Amino acid sequence: MLYAWLEAQREFVRACQPWTGAAQRADATARPAGWPTWGPMTRAADAVPMPPPFAIAAVVIDGAAVAIDERIVDDTPFCALRKFARRLDGDAAARPAVFLCTPLAGHHAVMLRETVETLLATRDVYVTDWRNARDVPPDAGAFGLDDYVRTLERFIAGANANGLHVMAVCQATVPALAAAALLAARGVHVASVALLGGPIDTRAHPTLVDRFALEHDLDWFRRAAIDVVPPPYAGAGRRVYPGFVQHAAIVVAHPQRRVALESRYWAAWMTGDFVGAARCLREMNEYGAVLDMTERYFLDTIRVIFHERLLADGRWSIGRRRVTPQRLTRTALCTIEGGRDDISGAGQTHAAHQLCDALPDAARERITAPDCDHYDLFLGPHWRQSIYPALEAFWTRAEAQHARPPRRTAL
């Protein structure tokens, strides 16, 4: 199996590290201070790296550094809910938090570190940190898309859902909208839901990703994409869609992003900007840290979102509970698309407004950022200078609307 073969290669690289380390130390005296070492190169050749920590020690608010406390506030075998809290008092500390639903699509949650850091300027942030399936023992049970929705439902409810702003990126938009709808059916209404670049209805302007999924049945994906986790990982024996396969697909589909990261890294070194080089290396590590997804979850995603489009057609049930977005009556909805997004096509995210047809027009917002590709929606200058300010303004309006008592309708 490919997974086992690759793991053998990684073990070989690890075994060679004492020699490469010795050569690196011998070479250190011949290089200027701060010059790049072999370390990043040998780490790049090593196995799927462990994700770097978020390590957000502080953010600048009104010109002053404010310390950030990070802790895990809820936990399941497949996901940890992290809370990033600002050490503030008064009204600033009381502002409703953002619940960031990170995608389970190959990358670790830490790839959205910049997103979290930006959000912390105005609010505390909850983050779903999905675990690598290779590290989850088989006796922890199976994990499918329905379990993903149930996990979000539990986490959001535990994070004081009333008044909370739910924000979902890419693949996470589908389960996040489902979780919000299920909570609303229980009488628990989040203040708002913001969906960024997600496949709510993949019939709208299908992309290469959508067409590829439609052209292959589940048996093909099972044969071509699923492998078995080898020893020594805790999840040995679990059937997964390996992260290294997804990462390769992402790099092939979007080589410009990888090239841009590499180019900035080496340009910083060549100009002596070692602080900038370290920052670029961190971004490369965040982008390159990938995770395995369980077979059931991966195939569920293909079937529910791309093949059968159950959410878009109103036919999706989680257990015995039907997902009914029309239950969202006190929750503001914002959908954001990128004009150059080639992962989620035009109209796919905005389709959520047709599903949430019980919302008044005043509680809706559609934003299309013409110059943004998929990643620009939540990372980089477009995110910081355009998308985030629009979201903050939307959240402020949503809070005023959410505070009003619900209308009473005569029967």
C-alpha positions in Angstrom: 0.0 0.0 0.0 1.2 3.5 -0.8 0.7 4.7 2.8 2.9 2.0 4.2 5.6 2.5 1.5 5.7 6.3 2.2 6.0 5.6 5.9 9.0 3.4 5.2 10.6 6.3 3.3 9.9 8.7 6.1 11.5 6.3 8.6 14.6 6.3 6.4 14.8 10.1 6.4 14.4 10.2 10.2 17.2 7.6 10.5 19.4 9.9 8.5 18.8 13.0 10.5 21.7 12.4 13.0 24.1 12.5 10.1 22.5 15.5 8.4 22.4 17.3 11.7 26.1 16.6 12.2 26.9 17.9 8.7 24.7 21.0 9.4 26.7 21.8 12.6 30.0 21.4 10.9 28.8 23.7 8.1 27.5 26.3 10.5 30.8 28.1 11.0 31.1 28.6 7.2 27.8 30.5 6.9 26.9 34.0 7.9 24.8 34.3 11.0 21.1 33.6 10.3 21.8 31.9 6.9 19.3 29.1 6.1 20.2 25.7 7.4 19.5 22.2 6.1 16.8 21.8 8.8 13.8 23.1 6.8 14.9 21.0 3.9 15.2 17.8 5.8 12.0 18.5 7.6 10.3 19.1 4.2 11.5 15.6 3.1 10.2 14.1 6.3 6.7 12.7 6.8 3.5 14.7 7.0 4.7 17.2 9.7 2.9 17.8 12.9 1.0 21.1 12.6 2.7 24.1 14.3 0.8 25.4 17.3 -1.4 28.5 16.9 0.9 30.3 19.4 -1.0 33.6 19.4 0.5 35.2 22.5 -1.0 38.7 22.0 -2.7 41.0 19.5 -2.6 44.7 19.1 -5.8 46.5 20.1 -6.0 50.3 20.0 -2.2 50.5 19.8 -1.6 48.3 22.9 -0.6 44.6 23.1 -3.4 42.5 24.6 -2.5 39.0 25.9 -4.4 36.0 24.5 -5.4 32.9 26.5 -5.8 29.7 24.5 -7.4 26.6 26.0 -9.5 23.6 24.9 -13.0 24.0 26.2 -14.6 20.9 24.7 -13.2 17.7 23.2 -14.2 14.6 21.2 -11.9 11.9 19.8 -12.0 13.6 16.4 -12.0 17.3 17.3 -10.9 19.8 20.0 -12.7 23.1 20.5 -10.2 25.8 21.2 -11.1 29.2 22.7 -8.9 32.2 22.2 -9.8 34.8 24.8 -8.5 38.3 25.1 -7.5 39.6 28.5 -9.8 42.5 28.6 -12.4 44.0 30.9 -15.6 45.9 30.4 -17.6 46.2 27.2 -14.8 45.0 24.9 -14.6 41.7 26.7 -18.4 41.3 26.6 -18.8 41.4 22.8 -20.3 38.3 21.3 -17.7 35.8 20.2 -17.0 34.3 16.8 -17.3 30.5 16.3 -15.0 29.6 13.4 -15.9 26.3 11.7 -12.7 25.3 10.0 -12.9 22.9 7.0 -12.1 19.3 7.4 -10.6 19.0 3.9 -6.9 18.1 4.2 -5.4 21.0 6.1 -5.1 21.5 9.8 -7.0 24.3 11.5 -3.8 26.2 12.1 -3.8 27.1 8.4 -6.4 29.7 9.5 -4.1 31.2 12.1 -4.1 34.6 10.3 -7.9 34.5 10.2 -8.0 33.9 14.0 -5.5 36.6 14.7 -7.4 39.1 12.7 -10.7 38.2 14.4 -9.2 38.6 17.8 -8.8 42.4 17.3 -12.5 42.7 18.1 -13.8 39.4 19.6 -12.9 36.2 21.3 -12.8 33.3 19.0 -13.8 29.6 19.2 -12.0 27.3 16.7 -12.8 23.7 15.7 -9.5 21.9 15.6 -10.0 18.6 13.7 -7.7 15.8 14.6 -5.7 13.7 12.1 -7.6 10.5 11.7 -4.3 8.6 11.6 -4.0 9.5 15.3 -7.5 8.4 16.4 -7.5 4.7 17.6 -10.0 2.5 15.7 -11.8 1.8 18.9 -12.9 5.4 19.0 -15.4 4.4 16.4 -16.4 5.7 12.9 -16.8 9.3 11.9 -19.0 10.5 9.1 -20.4 13.8 7.9 -23.4 13.4 10.2 -21.0 13.1 13.1 -19.3 16.3 12.0 -22.7 18.1 12.1 -23.5 16.7 15.6 -20.0 17.8 16.8 -20.7 21.4 15.6 -24.1 21.3 17.2 -22.7 20.3 20.5 -19.8 22.8 20.4 -22.0 25.7 19.4 -24.6 25.0 22.1 -21.8 24.7 24.7 -20.3 28.0 23.6 -23.5 29.9 24.6 -25.1 29.8 21.2 -27.5 32.7 21.7 -25.6 35.8 20.6 -22.8 33.8 18.9 -21.6 34.5 15.4 -20.9 31.3 13.4 -18.4 31.7 10.6 -17.7 28.8 8.3 -15.1 28.5 5.6 -15.1 26.4 2.4 -16.3 22.8 3.0 -17.4 23.7 6.6 -20.2 25.8 5.2 -22.5 22.8 4.6 -22.3 21.2 8.0 -22.3 24.6 9.8 -25.5 25.7 8.1 -27.0 22.3 9.0 -25.9 22.6 12.6 -27.4 26.1 12.9 -30.7 24.8 11.4 -30.9 21.9 13.8 -30.2 24.2 16.8 -32.9 26.6 15.6 -35.4 23.7 15.5 -34.6 23.3 19.2 -35.2 26.9 19.9 -31.5 27.9 20.0 -30.8 30.7 17.6 -27.2 31.9 16.9 -27.0 35.6 16.2 -25.6 35.1 12.7 -24.2 32.7 10.2 -21.5 33.8 7.8 -20.6 31.4 4.9 -17.4 32.0 3.0 -16.7 30.2 -0.3 -18.6 27.0 0.3 -20.4 24.4 -1.8 -24.0 24.9 -0.6 -25.3 24.1 -4.1 -22.8 22.7 -6.5 -25.1 22.9 -9.5 -24.4 26.7 -9.7 -21.4 27.2 -12.1 -19.7 23.8 -11.5 -15.9 24.0 -11.1 -13.3 21.4 -12.0 -13.7 20.1 -8.4 -17.4 19.7 -8.8 -17.2 18.0 -12.3 -14.5 15.6 -11.1 -16.6 14.5 -8.2 -19.6 14.0 -10.4 -17.7 12.0 -13.1 -16.6 9.3 -10.6 -18.8 7.1 -8.4 -18.2 6.2 -4.8 -16.6 2.9 -5.7 -14.0 4.6 -7.8 -13.1 7.0 -4.9 -13.0 4.0 -2.6 -10.6 2.2 -4.8 -8.4 5.1 -5.9 -8.3 7.3 -2.8 -8.7 5.2 0.3 -5.7 3.6 2.1 -5.1 2.0 5.5 -3.1 3.8 8.3 0.0 1.8 9.0 1.9 1.3 12.3 3.2 3.0 14.4 0.3 5.5 14.4 -2.5 5.1 17.0 -5.0 4.9 14.2 -3.2 1.9 12.5 -5.8 -0.2 10.7 -8.2 2.7 10.2 -9.3 3.3 6.5 -8.7 6.9 5.6 -8.3 9.4 2.7 -4.7 10.3 3.3 -3.7 13.9 3.8 -0.7 13.5 1.5 -3.0 12.6 -1.4 -5.2 15.7 -0.8 -2.2 17.9 -0.4 -0.8 16.7 -3.7 -4.2 17.4 -5.4 -4.2 20.9 -3.9 -0.7 21.7 -5.1 -1.5 20.4 -8.6 -4.7 22.4 -8.7 -3.2 25.6 -7.3 0.6 25.5 -7.9 0.7 29.3 -7.8 0.1 29.4 -4.0 2.9 27.0 -3.3 5.2 28.8 -5.6 4.3 32.1 -4.0 5.0 30.8 -0.5 8.4 29.4 -1.6 9.3 32.5 -3.5 8.7 34.8 -0.6 10.6 32.5 1.7 13.8 32.4 -0.4 13.5 36.1 -1.3 13.5 37.0 2.3 16.6 34.9 3.0 18.5 36.3 0.0 17.8 39.9 1.2 18.8 39.2 4.8 15.2 39.5 6.1 15.5 36.6 8.5 12.4 37.7 10.5 10.4 37.7 7.3 11.9 34.4 6.3 10.9 32.8 9.6 7.3 34.1 9.1 7.2 32.7 5.6 8.5 29.4 6.8 5.7 29.3 9.4 3.2 29.9 6.6 4.7 27.1 4.6 4.5 24.8 7.6 0.9 25.7 8.2 0.0 25.2 4.5 2.0 21.9 4.4 0.7 20.3 7.6 -2.1 18.0 6.4 -4.3 15.4 8.0 -6.1 12.2 7.1 -9.9 12.0 6.9 -11.9 8.9 7.7 -13.2 6.9 4.8 -16.8 7.4 5.9 -16.5 11.1 6.2 -14.7 11.5 2.9 -17.3 9.4 1.0 -20.2 11.0 2.8 -18.9 14.4 1.6 -18.7 13.3 -2.0 -22.2 11.7 -1.8 -24.1 14.4 0.2 -22.6 17.5 -1.3 -21.7 16.6 -4.8 -23.6 13.5 -5.9 -27.0 13.9 -4.2 -26.9 17.5 -3.1 -29.1 16.6 -0.1 -28.9 20.0 1.6 -29.7 22.0 -1.5 -32.7 19.8 -2.3 -34.0 19.8 1.3 -33.5 16.0 1.7 -30.8 15.8 4.2 -31.4 14.2 7.6 -29.1 13.8 10.5 -30.3 10.6 12.1 -34.1 11.1 12.3 -33.9 14.9 12.2 -34.5 16.7 8.9 -32.2 19.6 8.2 -34.5 22.5 7.6 -32.8 25.9 7.0 -36.3 27.5 7.0 -36.1 27.2 10.8 -33.6 30.0 10.8 -35.9 32.9 11.6 -33.9 35.0 14.1 -30.4 34.5 12.6 -28.8 36.9 10.2 -27.2 35.3 7.1 -24.1 36.6 5.2 -22.7 34.8 2.2 -19.3 35.8 0.7 -17.9 34.6 -2.6 -14.7 35.4 -4.5 -15.0 36.5 -8.1 -11.9 34.4 -9.0 -12.8 31.4 -6.8 -12.2 28.2 -8.8 -13.1 25.8 -6.0 -16.6 27.0 -5.1 -18.2 28.4 -8.2 -20.3 31.6 -8.5 -23.6 31.3 -6.8 -22.8 28.2 -4.8 -22.5 30.0 -1.5 -25.2 32.6 -2.2 -27.6 29.7 -2.7 -28.0 29.5 1.1 -30.3 32.5 0.8 -32.8 30.4 -1.2 -32.7 27.7 1.5 -33.2 30.1 4.4 -36.3 31.6 3.0 -37.9 32.5 6.3 -35.4 35.3 6.9 -36.4 38.9 6.3 -34.4 40.9 3.7 -32.9 43.0 6.5 -31.2 40.0 7.9 -29.5 39.0 4.7 -26.2 40.1 3.1 -24.6 38.9 -0.1 -21.0 39.9 -0.8 -19.0 39.1 -4.0 -15.4 40.2 -3.9 -14.4 40.4 -7.6 -10.7 40.2 -7.1 -10.6 37.4 -4.6 -9.7 33.8 -5.2 -10.7 31.0 -2.8 -7.9 31.6 -0.3 -8.2 35.4 -0.5 -11.5 35.1 1.3 -9.9 34.2 4.6 -6.1 34.8 4.3 -3.9 37.7 3.1 -4.5 41.3 2.3 -7.9 40.9 0.7 -9.1 39.2 3.9 -7.7 41.8 6.2 -8.6 44.9 4.3 -11.9 44.0 2.7 -13.6 40.8 3.8 -13.0 41.1 7.6 -14.2 44.8 7.8 -17.4 43.8 5.9 -18.0 40.9 8.3 -17.4 43.0 11.4 -20.0 45.6 10.1 -22.4 42.7 9.4 -22.0 41.3 12.9 -22.6 44.6 14.5 -25.9 45.0 12.6 -26.8 41.4 13.4 -26.4 42.0 17.1 -28.9 44.8 17.1 -31.4 42.7 15.2 -30.9 39.6 17.4 -31.5 41.6 20.5 -35.1 42.5 19.4 -37.9 40.2 20.6 -39.2 37.8 17.9 -42.4 38.9 16.1 -45.6 37.3 17.1 -47.6 35.9 14.2 -51.4 35.6 14.6 -52.7 32.2 13.8 
